[in-house]
Amino acid sequence: MPILNMKTDLSIYICKSTNQYQVISRNTIKWIKSLHLKKNRDKERLFLVEGKKMVEELLKSDFEIHSLYSTEDMDTACEFHQVSSADLERISVHKTPHQSLAIVHYKNWEMPEKGVFIGLDDVRDPGNLGTIMRSANWFGASAIICSNGSVDLYNPKVVRASMGAIFRIPVLYTHLETYLENYKGDSYVLDLKGEEVYEAHISKENGLYILGNEANGISDAISKICKHSLKIPGGNGQESLNVSMAATILLSEIYRRP
């Protein structure tokens, strides 16, 4: 076994093991961490994508990447920095970083004119919005229309829960009442007083299906404007169904129809 020369071999080893990494400056770390907050994301029009799988999904999309940080070397045309696990931890939203972090530009989607649209009336839970995006993308919905009071699309928890659907389905934030008043297709609210969804006439040619806030349901103003009311039968003593589960059941029924 060769003997390590402490004056030469060790210094060479240290250089080889550290030179592959770029050091992130304090100012850059501070700036990236500022994007953890919505007000700063909106100001810069940038958001964070974390995790190897999510970054792989990002690279397959047409989203514009500002810069990419990873503990592994990656073949990409965007601005790339290979960094240490310690530096990645400093910029990560998570306590345990996930190999890769990308800073990504907001996307201005072109909204389809017709199709199946899921409307969200002040849905606040990040996990619910992310899951609804996954279901909407799975079944082929055209877009998601969120009230301005709904959770931020680029909240890191929403991005993570979407499992890549954020890169594939348009999401619009708007004053939902005004949008409904000008909407030309069939509009539906999902509540406990409506017609059973399995029996009702529902449209997948041009329909807007609105689900409500986790605690308060659909607002009275939205309910009055919508043309139809639907419910998912069941209950057995349960007060309500999780909004993301309700959206998935609804979408499954819409796309089951011929």
Contacts in CASP RR format, 6 or more apart in sequence:
PFRMAT RR
TARGET T0000
AUTHOR 0000-0000-0000
METHOD contacts of the structure
MODEL  1
MPILNMKTDLSIYICKSTNQYQVISRNTIKWIKSLHLKKNRDKERLFLVE
GKKMVEELLKSDFEIHSLYSTEDMDTACEFHQVSSADLERISVHKTPHQS
LAIVHYKNWEMPEKGVFIGLDDVRDPGNLGTIMRSANWFGASAIICSNGS
VDLYNPKVVRASMGAIFRIPVLYTHLETYLENYKGDSYVLDLKGEEVYEA
HISKENGLYILGNEANGISDAISKICKHSLKIPGGNGQESLNVSMAATIL
LSEIYRRP
4 10 0 8 1.000
20 73 0 8 1.000
20 82 0 8 1.000
21 82 0 8 1.000
21 83 0 8 1.000
21 84 0 8 1.000
21 87 0 8 1.000
22 81 0 8 1.000
22 82 0 8 1.000
22 83 0 8 1.000
23 83 0 8 1.000
23 87 0 8 1.000
24 32 0 8 1.000
24 69 0 8 1.000
24 81 0 8 1.000
24 83 0 8 1.000
24 87 0 8 1.000
24 90 0 8 1.000
24 91 0 8 1.000
29 87 0 8 1.000
29 90 0 8 1.000
29 91 0 8 1.000
32 48 0 8 1.000
32 91 0 8 1.000
32 101 0 8 1.000
32 103 0 8 1.000
33 90 0 8 1.000
33 91 0 8 1.000
34 40 0 8 1.000
35 41 0 8 1.000
35 44 0 8 1.000
35 46 0 8 1.000
35 47 0 8 1.000
35 48 0 8 1.000
35 103 0 8 1.000
36 48 0 8 1.000
36 93 0 8 1.000
36 156 0 8 1.000
38 152 0 8 1.000
38 154 0 8 1.000
38 155 0 8 1.000
41 47 0 8 1.000
41 152 0 8 1.000
41 154 0 8 1.000
45 105 0 8 1.000
45 106 0 8 1.000
46 66 0 8 1.000
46 103 0 8 1.000
46 104 0 8 1.000
46 105 0 8 1.000
46 106 0 8 1.000
47 103 0 8 1.000
47 104 0 8 1.000
47 106 0 8 1.000
47 154 0 8 1.000
47 156 0 8 1.000
47 159 0 8 1.000
48 93 0 8 1.000
48 101 0 8 1.000
48 102 0 8 1.000
48 103 0 8 1.000
48 104 0 8 1.000
48 156 0 8 1.000
48 159 0 8 1.000
49 55 0 8 1.000
49 58 0 8 1.000
49 101 0 8 1.000
49 102 0 8 1.000
49 104 0 8 1.000
49 159 0 8 1.000
50 92 0 8 1.000
50 93 0 8 1.000
50 94 0 8 1.000
50 97 0 8 1.000
50 98 0 8 1.000
50 100 0 8 1.000
50 101 0 8 1.000
50 102 0 8 1.000
50 156 0 8 1.000
50 159 0 8 1.000
50 160 0 8 1.000
51 98 0 8 1.000
51 99 0 8 1.000
51 100 0 8 1.000
51 101 0 8 1.000
52 98 0 8 1.000
52 99 0 8 1.000
52 100 0 8 1.000
53 163 0 8 1.000
54 98 0 8 1.000
54 100 0 8 1.000
54 159 0 8 1.000
54 160 0 8 1.000
54 163 0 8 1.000
54 164 0 8 1.000
55 68 0 8 1.000
55 70 0 8 1.000
55 100 0 8 1.000
55 101 0 8 1.000
55 102 0 8 1.000
57 163 0 8 1.000
57 164 0 8 1.000
57 167 0 8 1.000
58 65 0 8 1.000
58 102 0 8 1.000
58 104 0 8 1.000
58 164 0 8 1.000
58 167 0 8 1.000
59 65 0 8 1.000
59 76 0 8 1.000
60 167 0 8 1.000
61 167 0 8 1.000
61 168 0 8 1.000
63 104 0 8 1.000
63 105 0 8 1.000
63 107 0 8 1.000
63 167 0 8 1.000
64 104 0 8 1.000
64 105 0 8 1.000
64 107 0 8 1.000
65 76 0 8 1.000
65 78 0 8 1.000
65 79 0 8 1.000
65 102 0 8 1.000
65 103 0 8 1.000
65 104 0 8 1.000
65 105 0 8 1.000
66 78 0 8 1.000
66 79 0 8 1.000
66 102 0 8 1.000
66 103 0 8 1.000
66 104 0 8 1.000
66 105 0 8 1.000
67 78 0 8 1.000
67 79 0 8 1.000
67 80 0 8 1.000
67 81 0 8 1.000
67 102 0 8 1.000
67 103 0 8 1.000
68 74 0 8 1.000
68 76 0 8 1.000
68 78 0 8 1.000
68 79 0 8 1.000
68 80 0 8 1.000
68 81 0 8 1.000
68 100 0 8 1.000
68 101 0 8 1.000
68 102 0 8 1.000
68 103 0 8 1.000
69 80 0 8 1.000
69 81 0 8 1.000
69 82 0 8 1.000
69 83 0 8 1.000
69 87 0 8 1.000
69 88 0 8 1.000
69 91 0 8 1.000
69 100 0 8 1.000
69 101 0 8 1.000
69 102 0 8 1.000
70 80 0 8 1.000
70 81 0 8 1.000
70 82 0 8 1.000
70 83 0 8 1.000
70 88 0 8 1.000
70 99 0 8 1.000
70 100 0 8 1.000
70 101 0 8 1.000
71 82 0 8 1.000
71 83 0 8 1.000
71 84 0 8 1.000
71 85 0 8 1.000
71 88 0 8 1.000
71 97 0 8 1.000
71 99 0 8 1.000
71 100 0 8 1.000
72 82 0 8 1.000
72 99 0 8 1.000
72 100 0 8 1.000
73 82 0 8 1.000
74 80 0 8 1.000
74 82 0 8 1.000
74 100 0 8 1.000
85 97 0 8 1.000
88 97 0 8 1.000
88 99 0 8 1.000
88 101 0 8 1.000
89 95 0 8 1.000
89 96 0 8 1.000
89 97 0 8 1.000
91 101 0 8 1.000
92 98 0 8 1.000
92 101 0 8 1.000
93 156 0 8 1.000
106 154 0 8 1.000
109 143 0 8 1.000
109 170 0 8 1.000
109 171 0 8 1.000
109 172 0 8 1.000
110 170 0 8 1.000
111 143 0 8 1.000
111 170 0 8 1.000
111 172 0 8 1.000
112 142 0 8 1.000
112 143 0 8 1.000
112 170 0 8 1.000
114 142 0 8 1.000
114 205 0 8 1.000
114 206 0 8 1.000
115 141 0 8 1.000
115 142 0 8 1.000
115 204 0 8 1.000
115 205 0 8 1.000
115 206 0 8 1.000
115 207 0 8 1.000
116 139 0 8 1.000
116 140 0 8 1.000
116 141 0 8 1.000
116 142 0 8 1.000
116 204 0 8 1.000
116 207 0 8 1.000
116 209 0 8 1.000
116 251 0 8 1.000
116 254 0 8 1.000
116 255 0 8 1.000
117 141 0 8 1.000
117 142 0 8 1.000
117 143 0 8 1.000
117 144 0 8 1.000
117 145 0 8 1.000
117 207 0 8 1.000
117 208 0 8 1.000
117 209 0 8 1.000
118 132 0 8 1.000
118 136 0 8 1.000
118 141 0 8 1.000
118 143 0 8 1.000
118 144 0 8 1.000
118 145 0 8 1.000
118 209 0 8 1.000
118 210 0 8 1.000
118 211 0 8 1.000
118 247 0 8 1.000
118 251 0 8 1.000
119 144 0 8 1.000
119 145 0 8 1.000
119 146 0 8 1.000
119 176 0 8 1.000
119 208 0 8 1.000
119 209 0 8 1.000
119 210 0 8 1.000
119 211 0 8 1.000
120 129 0 8 1.000
120 132 0 8 1.000
120 144 0 8 1.000
120 145 0 8 1.000
120 146 0 8 1.000
120 147 0 8 1.000
120 150 0 8 1.000
120 210 0 8 1.000
120 211 0 8 1.000
120 212 0 8 1.000
120 243 0 8 1.000
121 147 0 8 1.000
121 150 0 8 1.000
121 176 0 8 1.000
121 210 0 8 1.000
121 211 0 8 1.000
121 212 0 8 1.000
121 213 0 8 1.000
121 217 0 8 1.000
121 218 0 8 1.000
121 219 0 8 1.000
121 222 0 8 1.000
122 147 0 8 1.000
122 149 0 8 1.000
122 150 0 8 1.000
122 212 0 8 1.000
122 213 0 8 1.000
122 216 0 8 1.000
122 219 0 8 1.000
123 129 0 8 1.000
123 132 0 8 1.000
123 146 0 8 1.000
123 150 0 8 1.000
123 151 0 8 1.000
123 211 0 8 1.000
123 212 0 8 1.000
123 213 0 8 1.000
123 214 0 8 1.000
123 243 0 8 1.000
124 149 0 8 1.000
124 150 0 8 1.000
124 151 0 8 1.000
124 213 0 8 1.000
124 214 0 8 1.000
125 151 0 8 1.000
125 214 0 8 1.000
125 243 0 8 1.000
126 151 0 8 1.000
126 155 0 8 1.000
126 157 0 8 1.000
126 158 0 8 1.000
126 161 0 8 1.000
127 157 0 8 1.000
127 158 0 8 1.000
127 161 0 8 1.000
127 244 0 8 1.000
128 151 0 8 1.000
128 214 0 8 1.000
128 242 0 8 1.000
128 243 0 8 1.000
128 244 0 8 1.000
129 146 0 8 1.000
129 150 0 8 1.000
129 151 0 8 1.000
129 153 0 8 1.000
129 158 0 8 1.000
129 161 0 8 1.000
129 162 0 8 1.000
129 244 0 8 1.000
130 158 0 8 1.000
130 161 0 8 1.000
130 162 0 8 1.000
130 163 0 8 1.000
130 165 0 8 1.000
130 166 0 8 1.000
130 244 0 8 1.000
131 161 0 8 1.000
131 244 0 8 1.000
131 247 0 8 1.000
131 248 0 8 1.000
132 144 0 8 1.000
132 211 0 8 1.000
132 243 0 8 1.000
132 244 0 8 1.000
132 247 0 8 1.000
132 248 0 8 1.000
133 144 0 8 1.000
133 158 0 8 1.000
133 161 0 8 1.000
133 162 0 8 1.000
133 165 0 8 1.000
133 166 0 8 1.000
133 169 0 8 1.000
133 171 0 8 1.000
134 161 0 8 1.000
134 162 0 8 1.000
134 163 0 8 1.000
134 164 0 8 1.000
134 165 0 8 1.000
135 244 0 8 1.000
135 247 0 8 1.000
135 248 0 8 1.000
135 251 0 8 1.000
136 144 0 8 1.000
136 165 0 8 1.000
136 169 0 8 1.000
136 247 0 8 1.000
136 251 0 8 1.000
137 165 0 8 1.000
137 168 0 8 1.000
137 169 0 8 1.000
138 165 0 8 1.000
138 251 0 8 1.000
139 251 0 8 1.000
139 252 0 8 1.000
139 254 0 8 1.000
139 255 0 8 1.000
140 169 0 8 1.000
140 255 0 8 1.000
141 169 0 8 1.000
141 251 0 8 1.000
142 170 0 8 1.000
143 169 0 8 1.000
143 170 0 8 1.000
143 171 0 8 1.000
143 172 0 8 1.000
144 169 0 8 1.000
144 170 0 8 1.000
144 171 0 8 1.000
144 172 0 8 1.000
145 172 0 8 1.000
145 174 0 8 1.000
145 176 0 8 1.000
145 179 0 8 1.000
145 208 0 8 1.000
146 153 0 8 1.000
146 171 0 8 1.000
146 172 0 8 1.000
146 173 0 8 1.000
146 174 0 8 1.000
146 176 0 8 1.000
147 173 0 8 1.000
147 174 0 8 1.000
147 175 0 8 1.000
147 176 0 8 1.000
148 173 0 8 1.000
148 174 0 8 1.000
148 175 0 8 1.000
148 176 0 8 1.000
150 173 0 8 1.000
151 158 0 8 1.000
152 158 0 8 1.000
153 166 0 8 1.000
153 171 0 8 1.000
153 173 0 8 1.000
158 166 0 8 1.000
159 166 0 8 1.000
176 210 0 8 1.000
176 222 0 8 1.000
177 221 0 8 1.000
177 222 0 8 1.000
177 225 0 8 1.000
180 187 0 8 1.000
180 208 0 8 1.000
180 210 0 8 1.000
180 222 0 8 1.000
180 225 0 8 1.000
180 226 0 8 1.000
181 225 0 8 1.000
183 208 0 8 1.000
184 206 0 8 1.000
185 203 0 8 1.000
185 206 0 8 1.000
185 207 0 8 1.000
185 208 0 8 1.000
186 202 0 8 1.000
186 203 0 8 1.000
186 206 0 8 1.000
186 207 0 8 1.000
186 208 0 8 1.000
186 227 0 8 1.000
186 228 0 8 1.000
187 207 0 8 1.000
187 208 0 8 1.000
187 210 0 8 1.000
187 225 0 8 1.000
187 226 0 8 1.000
187 227 0 8 1.000
187 228 0 8 1.000
188 202 0 8 1.000
188 207 0 8 1.000
188 208 0 8 1.000
188 209 0 8 1.000
188 210 0 8 1.000
188 226 0 8 1.000
188 227 0 8 1.000
188 228 0 8 1.000
188 229 0 8 1.000
188 230 0 8 1.000
189 210 0 8 1.000
189 212 0 8 1.000
189 218 0 8 1.000
189 222 0 8 1.000
189 223 0 8 1.000
189 226 0 8 1.000
189 228 0 8 1.000
189 229 0 8 1.000
189 230 0 8 1.000
190 197 0 8 1.000
190 209 0 8 1.000
190 210 0 8 1.000
190 211 0 8 1.000
190 212 0 8 1.000
190 218 0 8 1.000
190 229 0 8 1.000
190 230 0 8 1.000
190 231 0 8 1.000
190 232 0 8 1.000
190 246 0 8 1.000
190 250 0 8 1.000
191 217 0 8 1.000
191 218 0 8 1.000
191 223 0 8 1.000
191 229 0 8 1.000
191 230 0 8 1.000
191 231 0 8 1.000
192 231 0 8 1.000
192 240 0 8 1.000
193 229 0 8 1.000
193 231 0 8 1.000
194 229 0 8 1.000
194 230 0 8 1.000
194 231 0 8 1.000
195 228 0 8 1.000
195 229 0 8 1.000
195 230 0 8 1.000
195 231 0 8 1.000
196 230 0 8 1.000
196 231 0 8 1.000
196 232 0 8 1.000
196 233 0 8 1.000
197 230 0 8 1.000
197 231 0 8 1.000
197 232 0 8 1.000
197 233 0 8 1.000
197 249 0 8 1.000
197 250 0 8 1.000
197 253 0 8 1.000
198 233 0 8 1.000
198 253 0 8 1.000
200 228 0 8 1.000
200 230 0 8 1.000
202 209 0 8 1.000
202 230 0 8 1.000
202 253 0 8 1.000
202 254 0 8 1.000
202 257 0 8 1.000
204 254 0 8 1.000
204 255 0 8 1.000
204 257 0 8 1.000
209 230 0 8 1.000
209 250 0 8 1.000
209 254 0 8 1.000
210 218 0 8 1.000
210 222 0 8 1.000
210 226 0 8 1.000
211 218 0 8 1.000
211 243 0 8 1.000
211 246 0 8 1.000
211 247 0 8 1.000
211 250 0 8 1.000
212 218 0 8 1.000
212 219 0 8 1.000
212 243 0 8 1.000
213 219 0 8 1.000
214 242 0 8 1.000
214 243 0 8 1.000
223 229 0 8 1.000
230 250 0 8 1.000
232 241 0 8 1.000
232 246 0 8 1.000
232 249 0 8 1.000
232 250 0 8 1.000
235 241 0 8 1.000
241 249 0 8 1.000
END
